[in-house]
Amino acid sequence: MILNKKWIAYLSLTVILCGSCTEEKRAVREIDFTTNYKLSSEIEEWVQNDTTAWRYQISAVDYATKGDYKNALRHWDLAMESRELNYSQSKIDSINNLYQKVPARDYILERAENEQIIIINEAHHSSFHRFFTKSLLKDLFDLGYKNLGLEALANGADKDSLLSERKHPIPSTGLYISEPQFGNLVRDALEIGYHVFPYEQTSGVNNTEREIEQARYIEEVVRNKPGEKFLIHCGFDHAYEGKHDWWGKAMAEQLKEYTNIDPLTINQTLYDDKGDPKFRHPFAKAVDAKESVVLLDEAGNPFQAKSGEAYTDLTIFHPATEYVNNRPGWLFDQGNLKGEIELEEFKSMFPVLVMAFREGEDINQAVPVDISEVQNEQGKAILALPKGVYTIVVTDKNQSFEFKKEVN
């Protein structure tokens, strides 16, 4: 069934927005709109037809990019061939007797006062790692951290030279930055006043050479801003100090040697969230964090992440994600309101992607603030949005419609 375009173009209806508790009218109109964000059916079809060993790593990132954290974790479980492991109760008790749990955010900010460079990592399929880093931005800025280096930013000839002027990312800003929570991290950083810069290699190198080139890019910015403080957000093992099994020295260790500045290195990936909680690392299950925490021993030393002879100064234990209508509950922290958008008149188009863009940003260019796919069994989209005015786009990638939404 095709929607009557003339009818829907002028359709007005009442929508209840949870969080604002107000009613508002919306005028819907059809638009020309294209997007590279994938429907779940497209991702699943690609996985079924692809034969490469790393296909589930790619599909996990595709799911994350379209705002589907739950399926991103599920596909990463498949990529890593996750299995269930558990500790004995005596070992669990021993772990909890050895360590004190302290809020990770508070501990990091306390340490940050006496640091010059902080390096924090992410898993490229994890929207939450970006969400957590974003939670640190304002307080770190107030502590003097004015510079944010992002591995995910395109560099060299592909650098987004208009990013600081535009104040929001577009897909070409960086591959992973197309994911809404990463886009929001960039938006917030620019609004707060950070100097946001890329440092990814531009020579096509990998392994040790890539670690060296990344570190050299950061070193150049550090030397041009003597005495200033830096937050570096990187992927996986680039945050490791010491001797690394693959690269000899990862970016963090290379940077330490080039600048003579010992960074505070933070690991979010070692005890990461899983699609199925039973697949969590047994140590993480023993800790059973109810909020993001750091473990301190009796002497007050933080529990490190270790990989052979490589290490980070501390590791974060994040809680297992709880979901509300298949959206992660943590999405509705940091000032985000829960918006329920009824889609009764779009049912003939299901499944659809529902995307929220900030007012004033080009919907054909900007990274959305949030995305949710609505399947046949659902009748509404739930989006996590800060207060403001948004353009909501509903698309099945054949037909597309837009309307305005004020969140307050």
For each residue, the residues with C-beta under 8 A, 3 or more apart:
1: 348
2: 348 399
3: 7 8 345 346 348 349 399
4: 7 8
5: 8 9 30
6: 9 10
7: 3 4 10 11
8: 3 4 5 11 28 30 345 401
9: 5 6 28 29 30
10: 6 7 27 28
11: 7 8 27 28 345
12: 25 26 27 28
13: 25 26 342 345
14: 23 24 25
15: 23 24 26 340 341 342 405
16: 23 340 342
17: 20 21 22 24 337 339 340 341 405 407
18: 21 337 338 339 340
19: 337 338 339 407
20: 17 337 406 407 408
21: 17 18
22: 17 408
23: 14 15 16
24: 14 15 17 405 406
25: 12 13 14
26: 12 13 15 403 404 405
27: 10 11 12 403 404
28: 8 9 10 11 12 345 401 402 403
29: 9 401 402 403
30: 5 8 9 399 400 401
31: 363 393 400 401 402
32: 400
33: 363 364 393 395 400 402
34: 364 397
35: 353 355 395 397
36: 171 178
37: 65 66 178 353 355 371
38: 42 43 62 65 66
39: 42 43 66 351 353 373 396 397
40: 43 44 63 66 68 71 351 373 375
41: 44 45 351
42: 38 39 45 46
43: 38 39 40 46 47 59 62 63 66 71
44: 40 41 47 48 59
45: 41 42 48 49
46: 42 43 49 50 55 59 62
47: 43 44 50 55 56 59 75
48: 44 45
49: 45 46
50: 46 47 55 58
51: 55
52: 55 58
53:
54: 57 58 79
55: 46 47 50 51 52 58 59
56: 47 59 60 75 76 78 79
57: 54 60 61 75 76 79 125
58: 50 52 54 55 61 62
59: 43 44 46 47 55 56 62 63 75
60: 56 57 63 64 72 73 75 76 79 125
61: 57 58 64 65 72 124 125 176
62: 38 43 46 58 59 65 66
63: 40 43 59 60 66 68 69 71 72 74 75 125
64: 60 61 67 68 69 72 124 125 126 127 179
65: 37 38 61 62 176 178 179
66: 37 38 39 40 43 62 63 353 371 373
67: 64 127 179 180 368 370 371 372 373
68: 40 63 64 71 72 326 373
69: 63 64 72 73 126 127 128 321 327 328
70: 73 74 275 321 323 326 328
71: 40 43 63 68 74 75 275
72: 60 61 63 64 68 69 75 76 125 126 127
73: 60 69 70 76 77 125 126 273 274 275 321
74: 63 70 71 77 78 275 276
75: 47 56 57 59 60 63 71 72 78 79 125 275
76: 56 57 60 72 73 79 80 123 125 274 275
77: 73 74 80 82 274 275 276 279
78: 56 74 75 81 82
79: 54 56 57 60 75 76
80: 76 77
81: 78
82: 77 78 274 275 276 279
83: 279
84: 278 279
85: 281 282
86: 282 285
87: 91 92 95 282 283 285 286
88: 91 92
89: 92 93
90: 93 94
91: 87 88 94 95 286
92: 87 88 89 95 96 285 286
93: 89 90 96 97
94: 90 91 97 98
95: 87 91 92 98 99 283 286 287
96: 92 93 99 286 287
97: 93 94
98: 94 95 297 298
99: 95 96 287 295 296 297 303
100: 295 296 297
101: 287 289 293 294 295 317
102: 106 107 293 294 295 296
103: 106 107 291 292 293 294
104: 107 108 132 291 292 293 294 316 317
105: 108 109 132 135 136 292
106: 102 103 109 110
107: 102 103 104 110 111 294 296 302 314
108: 104 105 111 112 118 136 264 266 294
109: 105 106 112 113 136 139 140 143
110: 106 107 113
111: 107 108 114 115 264
112: 108 109 115 118 140 143 145 264
113: 109 110 143
114: 111
115: 111 112 118 229 263 264
116: 228 229 230 261 263
117: 222 229 230 232 255 259 261 263 264
118: 108 112 115 140 145 229 230 231 232 263 264 266
119: 232 234 238 239 251 252 255 263 264 265 266
120: 133 136 231 232 233 234 239 265 266 268
121: 129 233 234 235 236 237 238 239 266 267 268 269 312
122: 126 129 130 133 233 234 235 236 268 269
123: 76 126 129 235 236 268 269 272
124: 61 64 176 235 236
125: 57 60 61 63 64 72 73 75 76
126: 64 69 72 73 122 123 129 130 268 269 272 273
127: 64 67 69 72 130 131 179 180 181 182 328
128: 69 131 132 181 273 318 321 328 330
129: 121 122 123 126 132 133 268 269
130: 122 126 127 133 134 179 181 182 184 185 233
131: 127 128 134 135 181 185 330 331 333 334
132: 104 105 128 129 135 136 268 292 316 318
133: 120 122 129 130 136 137 185 231 233
134: 130 131 137 181 184 185 188 334
135: 105 131 132 333 334
136: 105 108 109 120 132 133 139 140 231
137: 133 134 140 141 148 185 188 189 192 194 231
138: 141 142 188 192
139: 109 136 142 143
140: 109 112 118 136 137 143 145 229 231
141: 137 138 144 145 146 192 193 194
142: 138 139
143: 109 112 113 139 140 229
144: 141 228 229
145: 112 118 140 141 148 194 229 230 231
146: 141 193 194 195 228 229
147: 194 195 197 221 225 228 229 230 231
148: 137 145 189 194 195 196 197 230 231 232 233
149: 196 197 198 199 218 221 230 231 232 233
150: 153 174 177 186 196 197 198 199 233
151: 198 199 200 214 232 233 234 235 238
152: 174 175 176 177 182 200 233 235
153: 150 159 160 163 173 174 177 196 197 198 199 200
154: 158 159 160 172 173 174 175 198 200
155: 158 159 198 199 200 201 202 217
156: 159 202
157: 202
158: 154 155 172
159: 153 154 155 156 198
160: 153 154 163 169 170 172 173 174
161:
162: 165 166
163: 153 160 166 167 169 173 186 190 196
164: 167 190 195 196
165: 162
166: 162 163 170
167: 163 164 187 190 191
168: 183 186 187 190 358 361 366 367
169: 160 163 173 174 177 178 182 183 186 187 366 367
170: 160 166 173 365 366 367
171: 36 177 178 365 367
172: 154 158 160
173: 153 154 160 163 169 170 177 186 367
174: 150 152 153 154 160 169 177 178 182 198
175: 152 154 178
176: 61 65 124 152 179 182
177: 150 152 153 169 171 173 174 182 183 186 367
178: 36 37 65 169 171 174 175 182 183 367
179: 64 65 67 127 130 176 182 183 367
180: 67 127 183 184 367 368 369 370 371
181: 127 128 130 131 134 184 185
182: 127 130 152 169 174 176 177 178 179 185 186 367
183: 168 169 177 178 179 180 186 187 366 367 368 369
184: 130 134 180 181 187 188 369
185: 130 131 133 134 137 181 182 188 189 233
186: 150 163 168 169 173 177 182 183 189 190 196 367
187: 167 168 169 183 184 190 191 358
188: 134 137 138 184 185 191 192
189: 137 148 185 186 192 194 196
190: 163 164 167 168 186 187 193 194 196
191: 167 187 188
192: 137 138 141 188 189
193: 141 146 190
194: 137 141 145 146 147 148 189 190 231
195: 146 147 148 164 225
196: 148 149 150 153 163 164 186 189 190
197: 147 148 149 150 153 221
198: 149 150 151 153 154 155 159 174 217
199: 149 150 151 153 155 214 217 218 221 232
200: 151 152 153 154 155 214 217
201: 155 204 205 209 210 213 214 217
202: 155 156 157 213
203: 209 213
204: 201
205: 201 209 210 213
206: 209 210
207: 210 211 246 247
208: 211 212 247 248 249
209: 201 203 205 206 212 213
210: 201 205 206 207 213 214
211: 207 208 214 215 238 247 249 250 251 254
212: 208 209 215 216 254
213: 201 202 203 205 209 210 216 217
214: 151 199 200 201 210 211 217 218 234 238 251 254
215: 211 212 218 219 251 254 255 258
216: 212 213 219 220 254 258
217: 155 198 199 200 201 213 214 220 221
218: 149 199 214 215 221 222 230 232 251 255
219: 215 216 222 223 255 258 259
220: 216 217 223 224
221: 147 149 197 199 217 218 224 225 230
222: 117 218 219 225 226 228 230 259 261
223: 219 220 226 259
224: 220 221
225: 147 195 221 222 228
226: 222 223
227:
228: 116 144 146 147 222 225
229: 115 116 117 118 140 143 144 145 146 147
230: 116 117 118 145 147 148 149 218 221 222
231: 118 120 133 136 137 140 145 147 148 149 194
232: 117 118 119 120 148 149 151 199 218 263
233: 120 121 122 130 133 148 149 150 151 152 185
234: 119 120 121 122 151 214 238 239 251 252
235: 121 122 123 124 151 152 238
236: 121 122 123 124 239 269
237: 121 240 244 246 247 250 307 310
238: 119 121 151 211 214 234 235 250 251 252
239: 119 120 121 234 236 250 251 252 265 266 267 312
240: 237 244 250 252 253 265 305 307 310 311 312
241: 250 252 253 256 263 265 310 311 312 313
242: 253 309 310 311
243: 248 249 253 308 309 310
244: 237 240 247 248 249 250 253 307 308 309 310
245: 307 308 309 310
246: 207 237
247: 207 208 211 237 244 250
248: 208 243 244
249: 208 211 243 244 253 254 257
250: 211 237 238 239 240 241 244 247 253 254 310
251: 119 211 214 215 218 234 238 239 254 255
252: 119 234 238 239 240 241 255 256 263 265 312
253: 240 241 242 243 244 249 250 256 257 310
254: 211 212 214 215 216 249 250 251 257 258
255: 117 119 215 218 219 251 252 258 259 261 263
256: 241 252 253 259 260 261 262 263
257: 249 253 254 260
258: 215 216 219 254 255
259: 117 219 222 223 255 256
260: 256 257
261: 116 117 222 255 256
262: 256
263: 115 116 117 118 119 232 241 252 255 256
264: 108 111 112 115 117 118 119 313 314
265: 119 120 239 240 241 252 311 312 313 314
266: 108 118 119 120 121 239 312 313 314 315 316
267: 121 239 270 305 312 314 315 316
268: 120 121 122 123 126 129 132 272 315 316 318
269: 121 122 123 126 129 236 272
270: 267 281 305 307 315
271: 280 281 283 284 287 315 316 317 318
272: 123 126 268 269 281 318
273: 73 126 128 280 318 320 321
274: 73 76 77 82 277 278 279 280 320
275: 70 71 73 74 75 76 77 82 279
276: 74 77 82 279
277: 274 280 285 320
278: 84 274
279: 77 82 83 84 274 275 276
280: 271 273 274 277 284 285 320
281: 85 270 271 272 284 285
282: 85 86 87 285 286
283: 87 95 271 286 287
284: 271 280 281 287 288 289 317
285: 86 87 92 277 280 281 282 288
286: 87 91 92 95 96 282 283
287: 95 96 99 101 271 283 284 293 295 317
288: 284 285
289: 101 284 292 293 317 318 319
290: 319
291: 103 104 319
292: 103 104 105 132 289 316 317 318 319
293: 101 102 103 104 287 289 316 317
294: 101 102 103 104 107 108 302 303 314 315 316 317
295: 99 100 101 102 287 302 303 315 317
296: 99 100 102 107 300 301 302 303
297: 98 99 100 300 301 303
298: 98
299:
300: 296 297
301: 296 297
302: 107 294 295 296 313 314 315
303: 99 294 295 296 297 314 315
304: 311 312 313 314 315
305: 240 267 270 311 312 314 315
306: 310 311
307: 237 240 244 245 270 310 311
308: 243 244 245
309: 242 243 244 245
310: 237 240 241 242 243 244 245 250 253 306 307
311: 240 241 242 265 304 305 306 307
312: 121 239 240 241 252 265 266 267 304 305 315
313: 241 264 265 266 302 304
314: 107 264 265 266 267 294 302 303 304 305
315: 266 267 268 270 271 294 295 302 303 304 305 312
316: 104 132 266 267 268 271 292 293 294
317: 101 104 271 284 287 289 292 293 294 295
318: 128 132 268 271 272 273 289 292
319: 289 290 291 292
320: 273 274 277 280
321: 69 70 73 128 273 328 329 330
322: 328 329
323: 70 326 327 328 329
324: 327 328 329 332 338 382
325: 378 382
326: 68 70 323
327: 69 323 324 331 372 382 384
328: 69 70 127 128 321 322 323 324 331
329: 321 322 323 324 332
330: 128 131 321 333
331: 131 327 328 336 370 384
332: 324 329 336 337 338 384
333: 131 135 330 336
334: 131 134 135
335: 386 387
336: 331 332 333 384 385 386
337: 17 18 19 20 332 384 385 386 387 407
338: 18 19 324 332 382 383 384
339: 17 18 19 356 381 382 383 384 385 405 407
340: 15 16 17 18 380 381 382
341: 15 17 354 380 381 382 383 392 405
342: 13 15 16 379 380
343: 346 347 352 354 374 378 379 380 381 394
344: 347 379
345: 3 8 11 13 28
346: 3 343 349 350 352 394 401
347: 343 344 350 376 379
348: 1 2 3
349: 3 346 352 394 396 398 399
350: 346 347 374 375 376 396
351: 39 40 41 373 374 375 376 396
352: 343 346 349 373 374 394 395 396
353: 35 37 39 66 371 372 373 393 394 395 396 397
354: 341 343 371 372 373 374 381 383 392 393 394
355: 35 37 363 368 370 371 392 393 394 395
356: 339 368 369 370 371 383 385 390 391 392 393 405
357: 361 363 366 368 369 390 391 392 393
358: 168 187 361 366 369 388 389 390 391
359: 388 389 390 391 404
360:
361: 168 357 358 365 366
362: 365 366
363: 31 33 355 357 366 391 393 402
364: 33 34
365: 170 171 361 362
366: 168 169 170 183 357 358 361 362 363
367: 168 169 170 171 173 177 178 179 180 182 183 186
368: 67 180 183 355 356 357 371 393
369: 180 183 184 356 357 358 383 385 386 390
370: 67 180 331 355 356 383 384 385
371: 37 66 67 180 353 354 355 356 368
372: 67 327 353 354 381 382 383
373: 39 40 66 67 68 351 352 353 354
374: 343 350 351 352 354 378 379 380 381
375: 40 350 351 378
376: 347 350 351
377:
378: 325 343 374 375 381
379: 342 343 344 347 374
380: 340 341 342 343 374
381: 339 340 341 343 354 372 374 378
382: 324 325 327 338 339 340 341 372
383: 338 339 341 354 356 369 370 372
384: 327 331 332 336 337 338 339 370
385: 336 337 339 356 369 370 388 390 405 407
386: 335 336 337 369 407
387: 335 337 407 408
388: 358 359 385 406 407
389: 358 359 404 405 406 407
390: 356 357 358 359 369 385 404 405 406 407
391: 356 357 358 359 363 402 403 404 405
392: 341 354 355 356 357 402 403 404 405
393: 31 33 353 354 355 356 357 363 368 400 401 402
394: 343 346 349 352 353 354 355 400 401 402
395: 33 35 352 353 355 398 399 400 401
396: 39 349 350 351 352 353 399 400
397: 34 35 39 353 400
398: 349 395
399: 2 3 30 349 395 396
400: 30 31 32 33 393 394 395 396 397
401: 8 28 29 30 31 346 393 394 395
402: 28 29 31 33 363 391 392 393 394
403: 26 27 28 29 391 392
404: 26 27 359 389 390 391 392
405: 15 17 24 26 339 341 356 385 389 390 391 392
406: 20 24 388 389 390
407: 17 19 20 337 339 385 386 387 388 389 390
408: 20 22 387
